[in-house]
Amino acid sequence: MTTADLLSQFRGAFPTSNPNARRVASALEAPGCHRRTVLDASAVNLDKLGALITGEAKDRQSPFAITRGNKFETSVTDNGMATLLALAREHLGLSIPEARQKDLSAAAVREESPGLSHGRLNERRALLTRQYVKQMLSAPMAAVNLLRHAMTAIDFGGKVVHLEQDALAFAVDGRIHVTEIKSFACIDGQADPEKASATVRQAAVYVLSLQNLVESLGASRDAVDTRVLVVLPENLTFRAIGVVVDVEMQVRRLRRQLAAVPRVVDILDGVPPGTSLPAAPGDGALAEQVQSARALAREALSHLPPRFGDGCVSCPLFKSCREEASDQSLVTRLGNAVAGLCGGVTTINAALDLSTGRRQPANASEAAVAEMLVRSANAFAYALKVG
């Protein structure tokens, strides 16, 4: 069976959700998690899976926020991209005498090539993106210099994941510049730190995927500028302002993390044949049906080792994996710092036994952990005595 067949078999009839840059960045916040690797590669809808397992539905984005976001993007891209072009000239110092645009959105490409399945449509959009980027690099003065909704790809654990850049890509003098449009407000010059951080990570995924694309075309990855123009509404208005963020450090980190993502096929080799997620219960499902589906989902996930840590907070499976870590008394439940200090000692009970001498170190690594824990315990006891 191919990797795609194995992933389809594991996903079963559970709902899907197309991977995007935000999801890739989120998965890399928990490096080495076999569970997230398989679920992301198989495009499982994590929000629905998390809601099924925990019994708590994730809060949906309000219709007002969605409408506001769509209106803001329209205001930025209307009138021949006049607003966006002005911001690019101002903040990136680009000389763009005229904009030669191409829309590669799903709707636009489907209109040109009707009858394509979803998978074939993404492949077509990725191929068109590759062709236009090649022209940008070889003949920038004549090629399209602004791509809307470009489709790039990234290798995630041996599985190709397509990414739609609902941002835009400029190419000027042979360099490509990424622009990201977001609808959260920049109030008095300050944006929400959490949303801004997520935007930076998402933009870094786009930049990295573009770097991989230009390298496959024989060009240097430096052809993709790591300075990203983020367009935001000023205060509570629809007036667009630009902020330039250099994501070079985040791109380097993502590149290292992607290289370390375990291969999906290797993980699935350890999963019993026939293991799959259940179909998601409908809105009118009986309590017994929900309980049955929840048990089947937990059983399927039990064959995928999680790697619980500080980066898991944003994952829809966070509460479930946290309960597992607590039930098994894993050191990771205490945070990455403690887990890092304990090294190969993975359970709290084992660490306590080493610290009290109830367990003799089996190797040099455990001996070092035991010594460290004993010193810490002595220091704590001394502090209590002095205090």
Number of C-alpha atoms within 10 A of each C-alpha: 6 8 17 15 11 20 23 17 16 24 23 18 14 20 17 18 14 15 18 20 23 18 16 23 21 20 25 22 20 22 20 19 20 23 20 26 26 25 21 26 24 26 20 25 18 19 19 21 24 21 15 21 21 14 13 13 14 11 7 7 8 9 9 9 12 12 10 15 18 13 14 23 20 12 17 23 16 12 10 12 16 14 16 23 20 15 22 23 13 12 15 16 10 17 12 16 8 8 15 15 15 16 14 22 19 17 12 14 17 17 10 8 11 11 10 13 10 11 9 11 18 22 17 19 23 20 15 17 22 20 12 19 29 20 18 23 20 14 13 18 15 10 18 19 25 25 25 20 21 28 26 25 23 21 15 22 22 15 20 12 22 21 23 23 25 18 20 19 25 26 25 19 17 19 17 27 24 25 26 21 22 20 19 20 21 21 14 8 10 11 17 11 9 8 12 16 12 14 19 21 22 23 30 29 27 31 28 23 23 28 22 19 22 20 15 13 14 9 16 13 18 12 18 25 18 25 20 25 25 24 27 24 23 20 17 10 11 18 14 23 20 23 17 15 13 15 21 16 10 18 23 12 13 20 14 10 17 19 12 14 19 18 18 24 17 13 17 19 10 10 16 10 11 11 19 22 23 21 14 18 18 9 7 8 10 11 10 9 14 19 15 14 19 23 15 18 22 17 14 19 20 13 16 19 14 19 18 24 23 15 17 22 15 12 18 21 21 17 16 13 20 19 12 16 20 15 10 14 16 21 27 22 22 16 14 15 12 12 19 13 14 23 13 12 19 16 18 19 14 19 20 15 14 22 21 13 12 10 14 13 17 8 8 9 13 20 15 15 20 25 14 15 19 17 13 13 14 11 12 12 12 11 10 9 8 7 6
